[in-house]
Amino acid sequence: MSATRAIDARDLGGDVASLFRLHAPDRRLATDGIRSRLPAGPAATLGERVATFFATPRSGADLLVGALPFDPHQDDALYQPERFSTPGTGSLPSTLGPLFATAELPPAADYADAVARCVAVLRDAPAGEDALRKVVLARGLRVEGAAPIDPHVLAVKLGSDASVTTYVVPLPVAPGEAPAWLVGATPELLVSRRGRAVVSHPLAGSARRVGNEAEDRRRTDALLASDKDLHEHRFVVEAILDGLAPLCSQLQAPPRPSLHATATMWHLATRITGTLKTDDISSATLAGVLHPTPAVCGTPRLPALQAIRDLEPFDRGFYAGAVGWTDASGDGDWYVAIRCARVQGHAMHLFAGAGIVADSQPALEVDETAAKFMALRNALGIDDARAA
């Protein structure tokens, strides 16, 4: 890729609704404008559609950016930008107007009930390779602002943790609707491809970080020894290895997870590396194969998807999907779209999830999602709604 001009965070000319940002610890990408859209489709056809797009003669950047929805059967939203560059830093203020949490969906008690029902299903599942073993259940938090919420200022605020990847991705909306974005700060790399080199860095199994050395040591020791969390993590690693194995001539993963720290959470993490068999396997193909992993969905994939549809009272949309880019050579980076909000006008919806297995305890899963919400609330200065 080669930049056509510099774009920094203050450069908001043109169609603000089309501005895309992806700020990883080792790479920054900004795009402006929409030249053409990739024909939408499900994750299984992503690699083929991207290859067809780049094989068709066209002007403009050899680059596609955008997002995959959580449900791999729903339409994705990728497009060719007018221009792109490595953006500057620190150009926007990091101050948001007053924000107030107005509703939880579902409330904590209803979420605990959904977890309990999910645990019952998991415990009653028949033995066998195809039996349901894990389901990731999510909650939503609606937040409203006195003024329209600027997604780029929101991203700057979320990006105070240098270990995460922040993103602002324009989302498709119905004609006449206000622009919408997916904005977040994810710690999790779904897949990266450079030439034949492939990296995935899944996270599963979490504990809240409190900032007290002794207590954090106790929590990390417990996390590393937790059969429940290690079991949950193993599902994710095995699924990614199974997805990559047919495409790779070499594939490596350590036998046990390590700790990955963000400013507010501890996670079990495994760095998976591989070498592709051929040059024509793109990052888009890899993302389509791997998404959604058991870290955001469950395992096996199809039964877990159905359980989520049955137990969650909302459509996830692009939450727990993937955000990233791919170019004409096949290189690209795709990140799991967690720690995020859907922003539109004065409102945003935050999301948090927890992995449920047969020995999960509803109260602890409520606590995990509450901790993830609290991290976002503290970062953004969100208060409870004032009484009318």
Disulfide bonds with the S-S distance in Angstrom:
none
